[in-house]
Amino acid sequence: MFARSSRTKVGFTLIETLIALALLGMIMAAVGVAVHASAMNYKANEDIFTAMSTARQAMARITSDLRTARGEVSDTDPSTQCSFYTADDRNITYRFNPADSTLYLDINNVGSTDSYVLCRNVSAMTFTRTPATGDPARNVRISMTVTVGGTSQTVASAAVIRRNM
């Protein structure tokens, strides 16, 4: 007669292998979604950080120029711009253009104006001038709101123009 082998076959069946692959696929899809969400969040945070860093640098430049300005700030400018003479006798204007959400530095030369971009993504900007007691406008409060994506941050500062610079 035939001798039967006492060995049993060891291994995975086709159904067990398909179930394992399906579970592995679901786990990998969940990991992929989590990694993608983290990458998108990182990018959004990096964009707002870059915009705010630029806004803070622009604000520092404006306040520094105002504090060392010669004379007073122009009272005739709208609240979205600020004109004055610097300590080195340059006539400059900080100007916010809401049409392109950009803050500009204009250097007003005789017969021409050179314009430089200081900050983009600016959604609102105001220069509020207040006169000191009996003086022309020497105090300026500045507020700048930067918007990137759906996130808005506001930076504010104040400067007092020194006398006799």
NORSUL-V672061 format. One record per run of one state. SS is the DSSP state (alpha for helix, beta for strand, coil for the rest). FROM is the first residue (numbers start at 0). LEN is the number of residues. If there is no record, write none. Layout:
BEGIN
SS;FROM;LEN
SS;FROM;LEN
END
This chain:
BEGIN
coil;0;13
alpha;13;54
coil;67;2
beta;69;1
coil;70;10
beta;80;5
coil;85;5
beta;90;7
coil;97;4
beta;101;8
coil;109;2
beta;111;9
coil;120;1
beta;121;10
coil;131;5
beta;136;12
coil;148;2
beta;150;10
coil;160;5
END
